[in-house]
């Protein structure tokens, strides 16, 4: 048997998936989190694309960056079928990203988040909410902060409702990590690249927090039995 995670722990995107899943899918998500045999492999699958996505977001969404990335990835040596598939997947992500319409961030400081991967703790569950991009600026003379969180996988795509949960959790993360700023709901954004969807934190965020709390309580209750 491979690695077993003894205490309830889940990523922000998987938790969002859980909030909108049926019973059998919920059980599968807990299993994937408790017995994460392939997690490291999956975490590095899109590393080539992530470099260009970060640069794209932090330099004003210059499409030339994505085009350069696609050409560079296409030219990478592929010595086995897995490498061929990985290169194709990474190039596809950059192509799809071109069609996603981001808000105008020209008046904001946009940078890659490099802080600690501090966990949110909700109802006995540790949640990894590590954002990809941080957005800092001023709104109505007050300092504000937002974040971008990407979902890269084509296998576990997040539709609009789960993306609302991701964005809401980003708000909670930013409230903890940037106490001198106000988390700005329109700039807390969940992006699923294959869905080509981008979703801000909902105005009804309290009810979303309540839904997330209930899901975390369920995860904690079921963890030992799975």
Secondary structure, 3 states (H helix, E strand, C coil): CCCCCCCCEEEHHHHHHHHCCCHHHHHHHHHHHHCCCCHHHHHHCCHHHHHHHHHHHHCCCCHHHHHHHHHHHHCCCCCCHHHHHHHHHHHHHHHHHCCCCCCCCCCCEEEECCCCCCEEEECCEEEECCCCEEEEEEECCEEEEEEEEEECCCCCCCCHHHHHHHHHHHHHHHHHHCCCCEEEEEEEEEEECCCCEEEECCCCHHHHHHHHHHHHHHHHHHHHHC
